[in-house]
Amino acid sequence: MAIIINIDVMLAKRKMKSKNLAQQIGITPANLSILKTGRAKGIRFETLDAICKVLECKPGDIIDYIE
């Protein structure tokens, strides 16, 4: 199973820094880094919702699945 997290791609498209995103969604930059690198075991829907609102995207823009 290969779940790919594309937060960096969306941040680049929106010309936003990770630190700003973390601040706006209410998590630490360290926790955002764990999400971005794919080391997280899971993500709360609340956090995913906040990321999508700030980056003005859909969950499918952030999370991808490749076999």
PyMOL Python script that loads the backbone (N, CA, C, O; Angstrom):
from pymol import cmd

cmd.read_pdbstr("""\
ATOM      1  N   MET A   1       0.847  -1.184   0.000  1.00  0.00           N
ATOM      2  CA  MET A   1       0.000   0.000   0.000  1.00  0.00           C
ATOM      3  C   MET A   1       0.882   1.233   0.000  1.00  0.00           C
ATOM      4  O   MET A   1       1.766   1.376   0.844  1.00  0.00           O
ATOM      5  N   ALA A   2       0.638   2.123  -0.949  1.00  0.00           N
ATOM      6  CA  ALA A   2       1.427   3.345  -1.042  1.00  0.00           C
ATOM      7  C   ALA A   2       0.507   4.557  -1.058  1.00  0.00           C
ATOM      8  O   ALA A   2      -0.053   4.924  -2.091  1.00  0.00           O
ATOM      9  N   ILE A   3       0.370   5.151   0.081  1.00  0.00           N
ATOM     10  CA  ILE A   3      -0.397   6.392   0.202  1.00  0.00           C
ATOM     11  C   ILE A   3       0.607   7.542   0.074  1.00  0.00           C
ATOM     12  O   ILE A   3       1.583   7.602   0.821  1.00  0.00           O
ATOM     13  N   ILE A   4       0.371   8.426  -0.846  1.00  0.00           N
ATOM     14  CA  ILE A   4       1.257   9.557  -1.089  1.00  0.00           C
ATOM     15  C   ILE A   4       0.573  10.835  -0.589  1.00  0.00           C
ATOM     16  O   ILE A   4      -0.595  11.088  -0.885  1.00  0.00           O
ATOM     17  N   ILE A   5       1.317  11.619   0.162  1.00  0.00           N
ATOM     18  CA  ILE A   5       0.804  12.883   0.689  1.00  0.00           C
ATOM     19  C   ILE A   5       1.414  14.022  -0.124  1.00  0.00           C
ATOM     20  O   ILE A   5       2.635  14.155  -0.208  1.00  0.00           O
ATOM     21  N   ASN A   6       0.557  14.833  -0.716  1.00  0.00           N
ATOM     22  CA  ASN A   6       1.004  15.908  -1.607  1.00  0.00           C
ATOM     23  C   ASN A   6       0.820  17.303  -1.005  1.00  0.00           C
ATOM     24  O   ASN A   6       0.520  18.253  -1.729  1.00  0.00           O
ATOM     25  N   ILE A   7       0.992  17.430   0.277  1.00  0.00           N
ATOM     26  CA  ILE A   7       0.825  18.753   0.902  1.00  0.00           C
ATOM     27  C   ILE A   7       1.853  19.735   0.348  1.00  0.00           C
ATOM     28  O   ILE A   7       1.530  20.900   0.117  1.00  0.00           O
ATOM     29  N   ASP A   8       3.095  19.277   0.132  1.00  0.00           N
ATOM     30  CA  ASP A   8       4.129  20.160  -0.418  1.00  0.00           C
ATOM     31  C   ASP A   8       3.740  20.727  -1.776  1.00  0.00           C
ATOM     32  O   ASP A   8       3.999  21.894  -2.069  1.00  0.00           O
ATOM     33  N   VAL A   9       3.114  19.888  -2.603  1.00  0.00           N
ATOM     34  CA  VAL A   9       2.685  20.331  -3.934  1.00  0.00           C
ATOM     35  C   VAL A   9       1.648  21.441  -3.807  1.00  0.00           C
ATOM     36  O   VAL A   9       1.730  22.466  -4.483  1.00  0.00           O
ATOM     37  N   MET A  10       0.668  21.219  -2.925  1.00  0.00           N
ATOM     38  CA  MET A  10      -0.379  22.223  -2.741  1.00  0.00           C
ATOM     39  C   MET A  10       0.173  23.501  -2.112  1.00  0.00           C
ATOM     40  O   MET A  10      -0.256  24.601  -2.460  1.00  0.00           O
ATOM     41  N   LEU A  11       1.115  23.357  -1.195  1.00  0.00           N
ATOM     42  CA  LEU A  11       1.740  24.544  -0.602  1.00  0.00           C
ATOM     43  C   LEU A  11       2.464  25.358  -1.671  1.00  0.00           C
ATOM     44  O   LEU A  11       2.377  26.586  -1.680  1.00  0.00           O
ATOM     45  N   ALA A  12       3.172  24.688  -2.566  1.00  0.00           N
ATOM     46  CA  ALA A  12       3.888  25.388  -3.639  1.00  0.00           C
ATOM     47  C   ALA A  12       2.908  26.093  -4.580  1.00  0.00           C
ATOM     48  O   ALA A  12       3.149  27.226  -4.998  1.00  0.00           O
ATOM     49  N   LYS A  13       1.801  25.416  -4.911  1.00  0.00           N
ATOM     50  CA  LYS A  13       0.801  26.023  -5.794  1.00  0.00           C
ATOM     51  C   LYS A  13       0.191  27.267  -5.160  1.00  0.00           C
ATOM     52  O   LYS A  13      -0.127  28.232  -5.856  1.00  0.00           O
ATOM     53  N   ARG A  14       0.028  27.245  -3.841  1.00  0.00           N
ATOM     54  CA  ARG A  14      -0.584  28.376  -3.131  1.00  0.00           C
ATOM     55  C   ARG A  14       0.453  29.390  -2.643  1.00  0.00           C
ATOM     56  O   ARG A  14       0.105  30.404  -2.038  1.00  0.00           O
ATOM     57  N   LYS A  15       1.744  29.101  -2.918  1.00  0.00           N
ATOM     58  CA  LYS A  15       2.852  29.968  -2.484  1.00  0.00           C
ATOM     59  C   LYS A  15       2.758  30.248  -0.983  1.00  0.00           C
ATOM     60  O   LYS A  15       2.815  31.394  -0.535  1.00  0.00           O
ATOM     61  N   MET A  16       2.613  29.171  -0.234  1.00  0.00           N
ATOM     62  CA  MET A  16       2.473  29.252   1.222  1.00  0.00           C
ATOM     63  C   MET A  16       3.568  28.421   1.873  1.00  0.00           C
ATOM     64  O   MET A  16       4.002  27.406   1.327  1.00  0.00           O
ATOM     65  N   LYS A  17       4.002  28.856   3.026  1.00  0.00           N
ATOM     66  CA  LYS A  17       5.021  28.118   3.774  1.00  0.00           C
ATOM     67  C   LYS A  17       4.357  27.164   4.766  1.00  0.00           C
ATOM     68  O   LYS A  17       3.250  27.407   5.248  1.00  0.00           O
ATOM     69  N   SER A  18       5.060  26.084   5.051  1.00  0.00           N
ATOM     70  CA  SER A  18       4.551  25.082   5.993  1.00  0.00           C
ATOM     71  C   SER A  18       4.217  25.701   7.345  1.00  0.00           C
ATOM     72  O   SER A  18       3.205  25.366   7.960  1.00  0.00           O
ATOM     73  N   LYS A  19       5.064  26.591   7.790  1.00  0.00           N
ATOM     74  CA  LYS A  19       4.866  27.239   9.089  1.00  0.00           C
ATOM     75  C   LYS A  19       3.534  27.984   9.126  1.00  0.00           C
ATOM     76  O   LYS A  19       2.816  27.927  10.124  1.00  0.00           O
ATOM     77  N   ASN A  20       3.205  28.681   8.044  1.00  0.00           N
ATOM     78  CA  ASN A  20       1.941  29.423   7.972  1.00  0.00           C
ATOM     79  C   ASN A  20       0.744  28.479   7.981  1.00  0.00           C
ATOM     80  O   ASN A  20      -0.254  28.738   8.653  1.00  0.00           O
ATOM     81  N   LEU A  21       0.850  27.375   7.227  1.00  0.00           N
ATOM     82  CA  LEU A  21      -0.243  26.402   7.198  1.00  0.00           C
ATOM     83  C   LEU A  21      -0.454  25.807   8.584  1.00  0.00           C
ATOM     84  O   LEU A  21      -1.587  25.719   9.057  1.00  0.00           O
ATOM     85  N   ALA A  22       0.629  25.401   9.233  1.00  0.00           N
ATOM     86  CA  ALA A  22       0.525  24.810  10.565  1.00  0.00           C
ATOM     87  C   ALA A  22      -0.156  25.773  11.530  1.00  0.00           C
ATOM     88  O   ALA A  22      -1.016  25.375  12.316  1.00  0.00           O
ATOM     89  N   GLN A  23       0.229  27.022  11.464  1.00  0.00           N
ATOM     90  CA  GLN A  23      -0.355  28.041  12.345  1.00  0.00           C
ATOM     91  C   GLN A  23      -1.850  28.208  12.078  1.00  0.00           C
ATOM     92  O   GLN A  23      -2.642  28.307  13.016  1.00  0.00           O
ATOM     93  N   GLN A  24      -2.233  28.239  10.819  1.00  0.00           N
ATOM     94  CA  GLN A  24      -3.633  28.469  10.458  1.00  0.00           C
ATOM     95  C   GLN A  24      -4.537  27.290  10.792  1.00  0.00           C
ATOM     96  O   GLN A  24      -5.718  27.480  11.082  1.00  0.00           O
ATOM     97  N   ILE A  25      -3.989  26.057  10.755  1.00  0.00           N
ATOM     98  CA  ILE A  25      -4.829  24.895  11.050  1.00  0.00           C
ATOM     99  C   ILE A  25      -4.720  24.445  12.499  1.00  0.00           C
ATOM    100  O   ILE A  25      -5.453  23.556  12.933  1.00  0.00           O
ATOM    101  N   GLY A  26      -3.811  25.053  13.246  1.00  0.00           N
ATOM    102  CA  GLY A  26      -3.734  24.778  14.679  1.00  0.00           C
ATOM    103  C   GLY A  26      -2.956  23.531  15.062  1.00  0.00           C
ATOM    104  O   GLY A  26      -3.273  22.892  16.065  1.00  0.00           O
ATOM    105  N   ILE A  27      -1.935  23.168  14.274  1.00  0.00           N
ATOM    106  CA  ILE A  27      -1.051  22.076  14.679  1.00  0.00           C
ATOM    107  C   ILE A  27       0.384  22.589  14.687  1.00  0.00           C
ATOM    108  O   ILE A  27       0.672  23.656  14.145  1.00  0.00           O
ATOM    109  N   THR A  28       1.268  21.835  15.296  1.00  0.00           N
ATOM    110  CA  THR A  28       2.668  22.265  15.358  1.00  0.00           C
ATOM    111  C   THR A  28       3.341  22.024  14.012  1.00  0.00           C
ATOM    112  O   THR A  28       2.944  21.129  13.267  1.00  0.00           O
ATOM    113  N   PRO A  29       4.360  22.822  13.701  1.00  0.00           N
ATOM    114  CA  PRO A  29       5.120  22.574  12.464  1.00  0.00           C
ATOM    115  C   PRO A  29       5.719  21.159  12.440  1.00  0.00           C
ATOM    116  O   PRO A  29       5.842  20.559  11.373  1.00  0.00           O
ATOM    117  N   ALA A  30       6.086  20.632  13.599  1.00  0.00           N
ATOM    118  CA  ALA A  30       6.638  19.269  13.668  1.00  0.00           C
ATOM    119  C   ALA A  30       5.594  18.238  13.251  1.00  0.00           C
ATOM    120  O   ALA A  30       5.912  17.306  12.513  1.00  0.00           O
ATOM    121  N   ASN A  31       4.360  18.391  13.711  1.00  0.00           N
ATOM    122  CA  ASN A  31       3.299  17.459  13.322  1.00  0.00           C
ATOM    123  C   ASN A  31       2.960  17.592  11.842  1.00  0.00           C
ATOM    124  O   ASN A  31       2.668  16.591  11.189  1.00  0.00           O
ATOM    125  N   LEU A  32       2.992  18.800  11.303  1.00  0.00           N
ATOM    126  CA  LEU A  32       2.753  18.985   9.879  1.00  0.00           C
ATOM    127  C   LEU A  32       3.863  18.314   9.076  1.00  0.00           C
ATOM    128  O   LEU A  32       3.602  17.713   8.034  1.00  0.00           O
ATOM    129  N   SER A  33       5.084  18.414   9.553  1.00  0.00           N
ATOM    130  CA  SER A  33       6.209  17.768   8.888  1.00  0.00           C
ATOM    131  C   SER A  33       6.026  16.255   8.841  1.00  0.00           C
ATOM    132  O   SER A  33       6.323  15.622   7.828  1.00  0.00           O
ATOM    133  N   ILE A  34       5.543  15.681   9.926  1.00  0.00           N
ATOM    134  CA  ILE A  34       5.275  14.239   9.971  1.00  0.00           C
ATOM    135  C   ILE A  34       4.223  13.866   8.932  1.00  0.00           C
ATOM    136  O   ILE A  34       4.344  12.838   8.265  1.00  0.00           O
ATOM    137  N   LEU A  35       3.199  14.694   8.795  1.00  0.00           N
ATOM    138  CA  LEU A  35       2.168  14.446   7.772  1.00  0.00           C
ATOM    139  C   LEU A  35       2.753  14.549   6.366  1.00  0.00           C
ATOM    140  O   LEU A  35       2.508  13.692   5.517  1.00  0.00           O
ATOM    141  N   LYS A  36       3.531  15.610   6.130  1.00  0.00           N
ATOM    142  CA  LYS A  36       4.082  15.858   4.800  1.00  0.00           C
ATOM    143  C   LYS A  36       5.019  14.748   4.338  1.00  0.00           C
ATOM    144  O   LYS A  36       5.054  14.418   3.153  1.00  0.00           O
ATOM    145  N   THR A  37       5.759  14.183   5.248  1.00  0.00           N
ATOM    146  CA  THR A  37       6.740  13.156   4.870  1.00  0.00           C
ATOM    147  C   THR A  37       6.134  11.768   4.795  1.00  0.00           C
ATOM    148  O   THR A  37       6.808  10.816   4.403  1.00  0.00           O
ATOM    149  N   GLY A  38       4.867  11.642   5.166  1.00  0.00           N
ATOM    150  CA  GLY A  38       4.205  10.341   5.079  1.00  0.00           C
ATOM    151  C   GLY A  38       4.510   9.419   6.239  1.00  0.00           C
ATOM    152  O   GLY A  38       4.219   8.225   6.167  1.00  0.00           O
ATOM    153  N   ARG A  39       5.089   9.944   7.310  1.00  0.00           N
ATOM    154  CA  ARG A  39       5.412   9.123   8.476  1.00  0.00           C
ATOM    155  C   ARG A  39       4.260   9.001   9.460  1.00  0.00           C
ATOM    156  O   ARG A  39       4.353   8.253  10.433  1.00  0.00           O
ATOM    157  N   ALA A  40       3.184   9.724   9.219  1.00  0.00           N
ATOM    158  CA  ALA A  40       2.028   9.676  10.123  1.00  0.00           C
ATOM    159  C   ALA A  40       1.283   8.360   9.949  1.00  0.00           C
ATOM    160  O   ALA A  40       1.176   7.845   8.836  1.00  0.00           O
ATOM    161  N   LYS A  41       0.777   7.824  11.028  1.00  0.00           N
ATOM    162  CA  LYS A  41      -0.004   6.586  10.992  1.00  0.00           C
ATOM    163  C   LYS A  41      -1.439   6.865  10.545  1.00  0.00           C
ATOM    164  O   LYS A  41      -2.130   5.961  10.075  1.00  0.00           O
ATOM    165  N   GLY A  42      -1.883   8.100  10.688  1.00  0.00           N
ATOM    166  CA  GLY A  42      -3.242   8.468  10.321  1.00  0.00           C
ATOM    167  C   GLY A  42      -3.396   9.976  10.364  1.00  0.00           C
ATOM    168  O   GLY A  42      -2.488  10.702  10.767  1.00  0.00           O
ATOM    169  N   ILE A  43      -4.562  10.427   9.942  1.00  0.00           N
ATOM    170  CA  ILE A  43      -4.872  11.855   9.984  1.00  0.00           C
ATOM    171  C   ILE A  43      -6.332  11.996  10.391  1.00  0.00           C
ATOM    172  O   ILE A  43      -7.194  11.268   9.900  1.00  0.00           O
ATOM    173  N   ARG A  44      -6.599  12.916  11.272  1.00  0.00           N
ATOM    174  CA  ARG A  44      -7.972  13.167  11.693  1.00  0.00           C
ATOM    175  C   ARG A  44      -8.715  13.906  10.586  1.00  0.00           C
ATOM    176  O   ARG A  44      -8.152  14.748   9.886  1.00  0.00           O
ATOM    177  N   PHE A  45      -9.983  13.571  10.451  1.00  0.00           N
ATOM    178  CA  PHE A  45     -10.796  14.267   9.454  1.00  0.00           C
ATOM    179  C   PHE A  45     -10.851  15.755   9.752  1.00  0.00           C
ATOM    180  O   PHE A  45     -10.911  16.570   8.831  1.00  0.00           O
ATOM    181  N   GLU A  46     -10.831  16.116  11.015  1.00  0.00           N
ATOM    182  CA  GLU A  46     -10.838  17.526  11.407  1.00  0.00           C
ATOM    183  C   GLU A  46      -9.600  18.245  10.857  1.00  0.00           C
ATOM    184  O   GLU A  46      -9.694  19.369  10.363  1.00  0.00           O
ATOM    185  N   THR A  47      -8.446  17.587  10.950  1.00  0.00           N
ATOM    186  CA  THR A  47      -7.203  18.167  10.438  1.00  0.00           C
ATOM    187  C   THR A  47      -7.234  18.231   8.921  1.00  0.00           C
ATOM    188  O   THR A  47      -6.838  19.238   8.335  1.00  0.00           O
ATOM    189  N   LEU A  48      -7.695  17.174   8.283  1.00  0.00           N
ATOM    190  CA  LEU A  48      -7.800  17.155   6.826  1.00  0.00           C
ATOM    191  C   LEU A  48      -8.746  18.240   6.339  1.00  0.00           C
ATOM    192  O   LEU A  48      -8.472  18.909   5.342  1.00  0.00           O
ATOM    193  N   ASP A  49      -9.851  18.412   7.036  1.00  0.00           N
ATOM    194  CA  ASP A  49     -10.820  19.458   6.704  1.00  0.00           C
ATOM    195  C   ASP A  49     -10.173  20.835   6.798  1.00  0.00           C
ATOM    196  O   ASP A  49     -10.358  21.672   5.914  1.00  0.00           O
ATOM    197  N   ALA A  50      -9.422  21.070   7.856  1.00  0.00           N
ATOM    198  CA  ALA A  50      -8.762  22.372   8.047  1.00  0.00           C
ATOM    199  C   ALA A  50      -7.728  22.628   6.953  1.00  0.00           C
ATOM    200  O   ALA A  50      -7.636  23.742   6.437  1.00  0.00           O
ATOM    201  N   ILE A  51      -6.951  21.603   6.595  1.00  0.00           N
ATOM    202  CA  ILE A  51      -5.955  21.744   5.533  1.00  0.00           C
ATOM    203  C   ILE A  51      -6.647  22.093   4.218  1.00  0.00           C
ATOM    204  O   ILE A  51      -6.202  22.986   3.496  1.00  0.00           O
ATOM    205  N   CYS A  52      -7.722  21.396   3.911  1.00  0.00           N
ATOM    206  CA  CYS A  52      -8.445  21.647   2.660  1.00  0.00           C
ATOM    207  C   CYS A  52      -9.048  23.045   2.623  1.00  0.00           C
ATOM    208  O   CYS A  52      -9.047  23.691   1.575  1.00  0.00           O
ATOM    209  N   LYS A  53      -9.559  23.517   3.749  1.00  0.00           N
ATOM    210  CA  LYS A  53     -10.131  24.865   3.791  1.00  0.00           C
ATOM    211  C   LYS A  53      -9.067  25.911   3.538  1.00  0.00           C
ATOM    212  O   LYS A  53      -9.270  26.832   2.747  1.00  0.00           O
ATOM    213  N   VAL A  54      -7.916  25.773   4.215  1.00  0.00           N
ATOM    214  CA  VAL A  54      -6.854  26.771   4.084  1.00  0.00           C
ATOM    215  C   VAL A  54      -6.246  26.742   2.675  1.00  0.00           C
ATOM    216  O   VAL A  54      -5.995  27.792   2.084  1.00  0.00           O
ATOM    217  N   LEU A  55      -6.011  25.541   2.144  1.00  0.00           N
ATOM    218  CA  LEU A  55      -5.383  25.415   0.825  1.00  0.00           C
ATOM    219  C   LEU A  55      -6.387  25.464  -0.325  1.00  0.00           C
ATOM    220  O   LEU A  55      -6.008  25.411  -1.495  1.00  0.00           O
ATOM    221  N   GLU A  56      -7.688  25.567   0.025  1.00  0.00           N
ATOM    222  CA  GLU A  56      -8.758  25.637  -0.974  1.00  0.00           C
ATOM    223  C   GLU A  56      -8.631  24.490  -1.988  1.00  0.00           C
ATOM    224  O   GLU A  56      -8.496  24.702  -3.193  1.00  0.00           O
ATOM    225  N   CYS A  57      -8.678  23.275  -1.447  1.00  0.00           N
ATOM    226  CA  CYS A  57      -8.556  22.087  -2.289  1.00  0.00           C
ATOM    227  C   CYS A  57      -9.445  20.973  -1.750  1.00  0.00           C
ATOM    228  O   CYS A  57     -10.142  21.152  -0.751  1.00  0.00           O
ATOM    229  N   LYS A  58      -9.416  19.836  -2.411  1.00  0.00           N
ATOM    230  CA  LYS A  58     -10.166  18.658  -1.978  1.00  0.00           C
ATOM    231  C   LYS A  58      -9.197  17.641  -1.383  1.00  0.00           C
ATOM    232  O   LYS A  58      -8.004  17.685  -1.681  1.00  0.00           O
ATOM    233  N   PRO A  59      -9.688  16.723  -0.545  1.00  0.00           N
ATOM    234  CA  PRO A  59      -8.796  15.703   0.035  1.00  0.00           C
ATOM    235  C   PRO A  59      -8.014  14.922  -1.022  1.00  0.00           C
ATOM    236  O   PRO A  59      -6.865  14.548  -0.783  1.00  0.00           O
ATOM    237  N   GLY A  60      -8.612  14.672  -2.180  1.00  0.00           N
ATOM    238  CA  GLY A  60      -7.929  13.966  -3.256  1.00  0.00           C
ATOM    239  C   GLY A  60      -6.754  14.720  -3.842  1.00  0.00           C
ATOM    240  O   GLY A  60      -5.888  14.123  -4.482  1.00  0.00           O
ATOM    241  N   ASP A  61      -6.715  16.038  -3.627  1.00  0.00           N
ATOM    242  CA  ASP A  61      -5.576  16.835  -4.082  1.00  0.00           C
ATOM    243  C   ASP A  61      -4.379  16.648  -3.158  1.00  0.00           C
ATOM    244  O   ASP A  61      -3.236  16.882  -3.549  1.00  0.00           O
ATOM    245  N   ILE A  62      -4.652  16.228  -1.940  1.00  0.00           N
ATOM    246  CA  ILE A  62      -3.606  16.077  -0.919  1.00  0.00           C
ATOM    247  C   ILE A  62      -3.159  14.631  -0.770  1.00  0.00           C
ATOM    248  O   ILE A  62      -1.971  14.352  -0.603  1.00  0.00           O
ATOM    249  N   ILE A  63      -4.121  13.713  -0.830  1.00  0.00           N
ATOM    250  CA  ILE A  63      -3.837  12.306  -0.600  1.00  0.00           C
ATOM    251  C   ILE A  63      -4.029  11.528  -1.895  1.00  0.00           C
ATOM    252  O   ILE A  63      -5.054  11.658  -2.563  1.00  0.00           O
ATOM    253  N   ASP A  64      -3.026  10.716  -2.243  1.00  0.00           N
ATOM    254  CA  ASP A  64      -3.086   9.908  -3.454  1.00  0.00           C
ATOM    255  C   ASP A  64      -2.718   8.474  -3.108  1.00  0.00           C
ATOM    256  O   ASP A  64      -1.991   8.228  -2.145  1.00  0.00           O
ATOM    257  N   TYR A  65      -3.214   7.536  -3.887  1.00  0.00           N
ATOM    258  CA  TYR A  65      -2.920   6.120  -3.673  1.00  0.00           C
ATOM    259  C   TYR A  65      -2.287   5.548  -4.927  1.00  0.00           C
ATOM    260  O   TYR A  65      -2.829   5.686  -6.024  1.00  0.00           O
ATOM    261  N   ILE A  66      -1.145   4.910  -4.763  1.00  0.00           N
ATOM    262  CA  ILE A  66      -0.460   4.260  -5.872  1.00  0.00           C
ATOM    263  C   ILE A  66      -0.131   2.831  -5.444  1.00  0.00           C
ATOM    264  O   ILE A  66       0.448   2.601  -4.383  1.00  0.00           O
ATOM    265  N   GLU A  67      -0.515   1.871  -6.303  1.00  0.00           N
ATOM    266  CA  GLU A  67      -0.227   0.470  -5.973  1.00  0.00           C
ATOM    267  C   GLU A  67       1.225   0.146  -6.184  1.00  0.00           C
ATOM    268  O   GLU A  67       1.644  -0.989  -5.955  1.00  0.00           O
TER     269      GLU A  67
END
""", "prot")
cmd.dss("prot")
cmd.show_as("cartoon", "prot")
cmd.util.cbc("prot")
cmd.orient("prot")
